Amino acid sequence: QVQLVESGGGLVQPGGSLRLSCQASGFSISTYSMSWYRQAPGKEREPVAYISDRGDITNYATSVKGRFTISRDNDRNTVSLQMNNLEPEDTAVYFCNARWSEVFWGQGTQVTVSS
């Protein structure tokens, strides 16, 4: 059974940090590009960060560049998103995405940035 399971979300104060993880099962992520998306209330889902299958190419949304870092461990079948200097505007449900011959989505993890 193919699954992407996100974890690491929660409530954090502005300026704080969180590290999200995405554990894949039922397939190997080694041939998949991996991304993190987010969806805030009342807004469309938007891409946040991308990493190529080998990890040699990364891209970030302008709003998170310099604050977020995406990484992957193909041996452990995981992808992570380190989020620093969080802002209230980062509040959203964060989704893991795998894309190659097929596209898989996780169920999402809630990130709330509030004082």
Backbone as a printed PyTorch tensor [residue, N CA C, xyz], in Angstrom:
tensor([[[  0.8390,  -1.1910,   0.0000],
         [  0.0000,   0.0000,   0.0000],
         [  0.8770,   1.2450,   0.0000]],

        [[  0.6620,   2.0890,  -0.9920],
         [  1.4480,   3.3080,  -1.1100],
         [  0.9500,   4.3360,  -0.0990]],

        [[  1.8880,   4.8830,   0.6520],
         [  1.5250,   5.9060,   1.6240],
         [  2.6200,   6.9450,   1.7430]],

        [[  2.1960,   8.1920,   1.9760],
         [  3.0720,   9.2660,   2.3990],
         [  2.4820,   9.7880,   3.7020]],

        [[  3.2770,   9.7550,   4.7530],
         [  2.7800,  10.1720,   6.0630],
         [  3.6370,  11.3250,   6.5700]],

        [[  2.9910,  12.4760,   6.7260],
         [  3.6780,  13.6570,   7.2360],
         [  3.6130,  13.6970,   8.7600]],

        [[  4.6270,  14.2930,   9.3450],
         [  4.6530,  14.4890,  10.7980],
         [  5.4850,  15.7210,  11.1070]],

        [[  5.3780,  16.1870,  12.3510],
         [  6.2070,  17.2960,  12.7910],
         [  5.5000,  18.6350,  12.8810]],

        [[  4.2560,  18.6850,  12.4630],
         [  3.5210,  19.9290,  12.5460],
         [  3.1670,  20.2680,  13.9840]],

        [[  2.6360,  21.4680,  14.1830],
         [  2.2370,  21.8840,  15.5150],
         [  2.0750,  23.3770,  15.6120]],

        [[  1.9920,  23.8450,  16.8500],
         [  1.8460,  25.2700,  17.1450],
         [  3.2080,  25.8410,  17.5410]],

        [[  3.5790,  26.9370,  16.9000],
         [  4.8600,  27.5570,  17.1970],
         [  4.6890,  29.0700,  17.1720]],

        [[  5.4900,  29.7570,  17.9600],
         [  5.4350,  31.2210,  17.9870],
         [  6.1670,  31.8060,  16.7830]],

        [[  5.8030,  33.0040,  16.3760],
         [  6.5430,  33.6680,  15.2970],
         [  8.0340,  33.7260,  15.6150]],

        [[  8.8390,  33.4390,  14.6000],
         [ 10.2800,  33.3760,  14.7820],
         [ 10.7950,  32.0040,  15.1500]],

        [[  9.8950,  31.0970,  15.4560],
         [ 10.2860,  29.7590,  15.8500],
         [ 10.5770,  28.8500,  14.6620]],

        [[ 10.8660,  27.5860,  14.9750],
         [ 11.2330,  26.6020,  13.9550],
         [ 10.4330,  25.3240,  14.1260]],

        [[ 10.2370,  24.6540,  13.0180],
         [  9.6640,  23.3120,  12.9930],
         [ 10.3630,  22.5140,  11.9150]],

        [[ 10.3870,  21.2130,  12.1100],
         [ 10.9250,  20.3170,  11.0860],
         [  9.8540,  19.3030,  10.7330]],

        [[  9.4080,  19.3450,   9.4910],
         [  8.4210,  18.3890,   9.0060],
         [  9.1250,  17.2030,   8.3700]],

        [[  8.5400,  16.0410,   8.5370],
         [  9.0610,  14.8330,   7.9070],
         [  7.9550,  14.1510,   7.1150]],

        [[  8.3550,  13.4750,   6.0750],
         [  7.4260,  12.7150,   5.2350],
         [  8.0220,  11.3270,   5.0480]],

        [[  7.3290,  10.3440,   5.5780],
         [  7.7850,   8.9480,   5.4610],
         [  6.9880,   8.2570,   4.3640]],

        [[  7.6800,   7.7390,   3.3710],
         [  7.0410,   7.0110,   2.2830],
         [  7.0910,   5.5210,   2.5640]],

        [[  6.0430,   4.8250,   2.1460],
         [  6.0120,   3.3710,   2.2380],
         [  5.2680,   2.8180,   1.0320]],

        [[  5.5900,   1.5970,   0.6690],
         [  4.9340,   0.9610,  -0.4710],
         [  5.5740,   1.2760,  -1.8060]],

        [[  6.5770,   2.1420,  -1.8140],
         [  7.3250,   2.4580,  -3.0260],
         [  8.6230,   3.1280,  -2.6010]],

        [[  9.5780,   3.1790,  -3.5160],
         [ 10.8460,   3.8450,  -3.2540],
         [ 10.8100,   5.2460,  -3.8360]],

        [[ 11.1960,   6.2310,  -3.0140],
         [ 11.1750,   7.6090,  -3.4940],
         [ 12.3870,   7.9340,  -4.3680]],

        [[ 13.3170,   7.0010,  -4.5230],
         [ 14.5990,   7.3090,  -5.1580],
         [ 14.4600,   7.8000,  -6.5970]],

        [[ 13.3750,   7.4510,  -7.2730],
         [ 13.1770,   7.8980,  -8.6560],
         [ 12.1460,   9.0110,  -8.7530]],

        [[ 11.6710,   9.4800,  -7.6150],
         [ 10.6240,  10.4870,  -7.5790],
         [ 11.1790,  11.8570,  -7.1750]],

        [[ 10.7270,  12.8860,  -7.8630],
         [ 10.9430,  14.2160,  -7.3120],
         [  9.9450,  14.3840,  -6.1700]],

        [[ 10.3650,  15.1140,  -5.1520],
         [  9.5510,  15.2740,  -3.9690],
         [  9.3180,  16.7610,  -3.7080]],

        [[  8.1480,  17.0610,  -3.2360],
         [  7.8120,  18.4610,  -2.9700],
         [  6.9970,  18.5710,  -1.6950]],

        [[  7.0230,  19.7640,  -1.1540],
         [  6.1040,  20.1400,  -0.0910],
         [  5.1850,  21.2250,  -0.6310]],

        [[  3.9070,  21.0710,  -0.3580],
         [  2.8990,  22.0620,  -0.6800],
         [  2.2300,  22.4910,   0.6250]],

        [[  1.5030,  23.5780,   0.5490],
         [  0.7230,  23.9890,   1.7100],
         [ -0.5950,  24.6170,   1.2560]],

        [[ -1.5580,  24.5410,   2.1440],
         [ -2.8660,  25.1200,   1.8650],
         [ -3.3760,  25.8210,   3.1100]],

        [[ -3.5210,  27.1170,   3.0010],
         [ -4.0480,  27.9170,   4.0960],
         [ -5.5710,  27.9870,   3.9680]],

        [[ -6.2670,  28.2780,   5.0560],
         [ -7.7310,  28.3480,   5.0060],
         [ -8.2060,  29.3420,   3.9520]],

        [[ -9.1080,  28.8840,   3.1020],
         [ -9.6760,  29.7500,   2.0870],
         [ -8.7840,  30.0180,   0.8980]],

        [[ -7.6490,  29.3440,   0.8460],
         [ -6.7090,  29.5650,  -0.2500],
         [ -6.4370,  28.2640,  -0.9860]],

        [[ -5.8840,  28.4010,  -2.1850],
         [ -5.5460,  27.2250,  -2.9670],
         [ -4.2310,  26.6130,  -2.4670]],

        [[ -4.0730,  25.3290,  -2.7350],
         [ -2.8250,  24.6580,  -2.3980],
         [ -1.7040,  25.2390,  -3.2550]],

        [[ -0.5600,  25.5050,  -2.6250],
         [  0.5430,  26.1060,  -3.3420],
         [  1.8410,  25.3560,  -3.0680]],

        [[  2.7320,  25.3140,  -4.0540],
         [  4.0200,  24.6720,  -3.8430],
         [  4.9090,  25.5050,  -2.9250]],

        [[  5.6600,  24.8290,  -2.0800],
         [  6.5530,  25.4930,  -1.1340],
         [  8.0050,  25.1820,  -1.4570]],

        [[  8.2980,  23.8970,  -1.6520],
         [  9.6870,  23.4980,  -1.8850],
         [  9.7100,  22.2330,  -2.7240]],

        [[ 10.7770,  22.1280,  -3.5250],
         [ 10.9350,  20.9970,  -4.4470],
         [ 12.3540,  20.4690,  -4.3470]],

        [[ 12.4860,  19.1350,  -4.4670],
         [ 13.8200,  18.5470,  -4.5370],
         [ 13.8010,  17.4360,  -5.5860]],

        [[ 14.8240,  17.4140,  -6.4210],
         [ 14.8960,  16.4150,  -7.4870],
         [ 15.1820,  15.0280,  -6.9160]],

        [[ 15.0600,  14.0230,  -7.7670],
         [ 15.2050,  12.6450,  -7.2910],
         [ 16.5740,  12.3770,  -6.6860]],

        [[ 17.6000,  13.0010,  -7.2250],
         [ 18.9400,  12.7990,  -6.6800],
         [ 19.3000,  13.8040,  -5.5990]],

        [[ 18.4400,  14.7780,  -5.4080],
         [ 18.6980,  15.7890,  -4.3930],
         [ 19.6180,  16.8940,  -4.8360]],

        [[ 19.9450,  16.9570,  -6.1170],
         [ 20.9150,  17.9520,  -6.5740],
         [ 20.2660,  19.2520,  -7.0250]],

        [[ 18.9640,  19.2520,  -7.1160],
         [ 18.2410,  20.4710,  -7.5000],
         [ 17.1420,  20.7340,  -6.4860]],

        [[ 17.1100,  21.9500,  -5.9820],
         [ 16.0450,  22.3770,  -5.0840],
         [ 15.4850,  23.7100,  -5.5680]],

        [[ 14.2110,  23.9040,  -5.3060],
         [ 13.5510,  25.1660,  -5.6230],
         [ 12.6040,  25.5160,  -4.4870]],

        [[ 12.4250,  26.8110,  -4.2870],
         [ 11.5860,  27.2770,  -3.1910],
         [ 10.6550,  28.3870,  -3.6590]],

        [[  9.5000,  28.4400,  -3.0180],
         [  8.6320,  29.5890,  -3.2370],
         [  9.3520,  30.8420,  -2.7220]],

        [[  9.1200,  31.9430,  -3.3760],
         [  9.7820,  33.1860,  -3.0000],
         [  9.5320,  33.5340,  -1.5330]],

        [[  8.3350,  33.2340,  -1.0570],
         [  7.9520,  33.6130,   0.3040],
         [  8.7120,  32.8440,   1.3790]],

        [[  9.3150,  31.7170,   1.0360],
         [ 10.0070,  30.9100,   2.0450],
         [ 11.5120,  30.8120,   1.7950]],

        [[ 11.9610,  31.3500,   0.6840],
         [ 13.3770,  31.2440,   0.3320],
         [ 14.2410,  31.8650,   1.4200]],

        [[ 15.2610,  31.1300,   1.8200],
         [ 16.1440,  31.6020,   2.8870],
         [ 15.6980,  31.2130,   4.2760]],

        [[ 14.4680,  30.7340,   4.3870],
         [ 13.9480,  30.3180,   5.7040],
         [ 13.6940,  28.8130,   5.7780]],

        [[ 13.3000,  28.2230,   4.6590],
         [ 12.9760,  26.7920,   4.6050],
         [ 14.0630,  26.0440,   3.8430]],

        [[ 14.2890,  24.7890,   4.2520],
         [ 15.2410,  23.9300,   3.5610],
         [ 14.6420,  22.5460,   3.3940]],

        [[ 14.6000,  22.0830,   2.1530],
         [ 14.1130,  20.7370,   1.8770],
         [ 15.2970,  19.7960,   1.7260]],

        [[ 15.1320,  18.5720,   2.2160],
         [ 16.1790,  17.5670,   2.0870],
         [ 15.5290,  16.2000,   1.9480]],

        [[ 16.3290,  15.2530,   1.5140],
         [ 15.8010,  13.8990,   1.3560],
         [ 16.8400,  12.8700,   1.7420]],

        [[ 16.3590,  11.7080,   2.1550],
         [ 17.2060,  10.5610,   2.4570],
         [ 16.5830,   9.3760,   1.7340]],

        [[ 17.1150,   9.0650,   0.5740],
         [ 16.5270,   7.9830,  -0.2290],
         [ 16.6700,   6.6220,   0.4450]],

        [[ 17.7160,   6.4660,   1.2280],
         [ 17.8930,   5.1770,   1.9210],
         [ 16.8110,   4.9690,   2.9750]],

        [[ 16.4030,   6.0480,   3.6110],
         [ 15.3610,   5.9540,   4.6340],
         [ 13.9790,   6.2350,   4.0800]],

        [[ 13.9330,   6.5730,   2.7960],
         [ 12.6420,   6.8330,   2.1330],
         [ 11.8990,   8.0010,   2.7720]],

        [[ 12.6480,   9.0320,   3.1220],
         [ 12.0380,  10.1770,   3.7910],
         [ 12.4430,  11.4980,   3.1270]],

        [[ 11.5870,  12.4640,   3.3070],
         [ 11.8430,  13.8330,   2.8790],
         [ 11.5220,  14.7380,   4.0620]],

        [[ 12.3170,  15.7720,   4.2230],
         [ 12.1190,  16.6720,   5.3550],
         [ 12.0290,  18.1170,   4.8880]],

        [[ 11.4160,  18.9290,   5.7280],
         [ 11.3490,  20.3650,   5.4720],
         [ 11.6790,  21.0770,   6.7780]],

        [[ 12.8490,  21.6880,   6.8150],
         [ 13.2480,  22.4830,   7.9670],
         [ 12.7280,  23.8920,   7.7690]],

        [[ 11.9360,  24.3660,   8.7220],
         [ 11.3170,  25.6800,   8.6130],
         [ 11.7940,  26.5500,   9.7640]],

        [[ 12.4940,  27.6080,   9.4270],
         [ 13.0220,  28.5350,  10.4300],
         [ 12.3770,  29.9070,  10.2840]],

        [[ 12.4860,  30.6950,  11.3360],
         [ 11.9500,  32.0490,  11.3290],
         [ 10.5060,  32.0690,  10.8130]],

        [[  9.7010,  31.2340,  11.3790],
         [  8.3190,  31.0980,  10.9190],
         [  7.5200,  32.3620,  11.1630]],

        [[  6.6000,  32.5980,  10.2400],
         [  5.7450,  33.7770,  10.2730],
         [  4.2840,  33.3380,  10.3330]],

        [[  3.4020,  34.1840,  10.8590],
         [  1.9740,  33.8110,  10.8810],
         [  1.4430,  33.4230,   9.4980]],

        [[  2.0040,  34.0210,   8.4630],
         [  1.5570,  33.7180,   7.0930],
         [  1.9390,  32.3000,   6.6630]],

        [[  2.7790,  31.6330,   7.4240],
         [  3.1480,  30.2480,   7.1180],
         [  2.1180,  29.2580,   7.6530]],

        [[  1.1390,  29.7360,   8.3860],
         [  0.1010,  28.8570,   8.9200],
         [ -0.6650,  28.1960,   7.7830]],

        [[ -0.7070,  26.8770,   7.8080],
         [ -1.3450,  26.1180,   6.7350],
         [ -1.2510,  24.6340,   7.0570]],

        [[ -1.9500,  23.8410,   6.2640],
         [ -1.7220,  22.4030,   6.2580],
         [ -0.6470,  22.1280,   5.2130]],

        [[  0.3810,  21.4020,   5.6130],
         [  1.5070,  21.1060,   4.7390],
         [  1.4030,  19.6650,   4.2440]],

        [[  1.5560,  19.5180,   2.9290],
         [  1.4040,  18.2200,   2.2680],
         [  2.7030,  17.7990,   1.6020]],

        [[  2.9780,  16.5250,   1.6780],
         [  4.1030,  15.9230,   0.9700],
         [  3.5980,  15.3960,  -0.3730]],

        [[  4.4200,  15.5480,  -1.4030],
         [  4.0380,  15.1290,  -2.7500],
         [  5.1940,  14.3940,  -3.4110]],

        [[  4.8820,  13.2690,  -4.0470],
         [  5.8630,  12.5020,  -4.8130],
         [  5.4020,  12.4560,  -6.2590]],

        [[  6.3270,  12.7140,  -7.1660],
         [  5.9320,  12.7930,  -8.5790],
         [  6.9620,  12.1100,  -9.4590]],

        [[  6.4840,  11.1400, -10.2600],
         [  7.3100,  10.5080, -11.3150],
         [  6.3620,   9.8900, -12.3150]],

        [[  6.3030,   8.5880, -12.3530],
         [  5.3290,   7.9390, -13.2350],
         [  3.9250,   8.0870, -12.6640]],

        [[  3.8460,   8.2540, -11.3680],
         [  2.5720,   8.5080, -10.6860],
         [  2.7630,   9.6730,  -9.7270]],

        [[  1.6650,  10.1550,  -9.2330],
         [  1.6890,  11.2410,  -8.2670],
         [  1.0110,  10.7840,  -6.9840]],

        [[  1.7130,  10.9540,  -5.8750],
         [  1.1620,  10.5710,  -4.5770],
         [  1.1310,  11.7880,  -3.6530]],

        [[  0.1280,  11.8210,  -2.8020],
         [ -0.0250,  12.8790,  -1.8120],
         [ -0.1810,  12.2820,  -0.4210]],

        [[  0.3420,  12.9890,   0.5560],
         [  0.0740,  12.6360,   1.9310],
         [ -1.2050,  13.3010,   2.4110]],

        [[ -1.5590,  13.0290,   3.6690],
         [ -2.7990,  13.5700,   4.2410],
         [ -2.6050,  14.9590,   4.8160]],

        [[ -1.3750,  15.3460,   5.0380],
         [ -1.1050,  16.6930,   5.5230],
         [ -0.8660,  16.7570,   7.0210]],

        [[ -0.1340,  17.7960,   7.4180],
         [  0.1090,  18.0730,   8.8270],
         [ -0.0850,  19.5730,   9.0580]],

        [[ -0.7570,  19.9060,  10.1450],
         [ -1.1070,  21.2950,  10.4130],
         [  0.0760,  22.0330,  11.0430]],

        [[  0.3690,  23.1890,  10.5030],
         [  1.3560,  24.1000,  11.0820],
         [  0.6440,  25.4040,  11.4150]],

        [[  0.7220,  25.7900,  12.6700],
         [  0.1030,  27.0390,  13.1130],
         [  1.1650,  27.9240,  13.7490]],

        [[  1.3120,  29.1180,  13.2230],
         [  2.2850,  30.0700,  13.7410],
         [  1.5050,  31.2210,  14.3810]],

        [[  1.5790,  31.2910,  15.6820],
         [  0.7900,  32.2880,  16.4080],
         [  1.3980,  32.5470,  17.7750]],

        [[  1.2420,  33.7800,  18.2250],
         [  1.6960,  34.1150,  19.5750],
         [  0.5610,  33.9700,  20.5790]]])
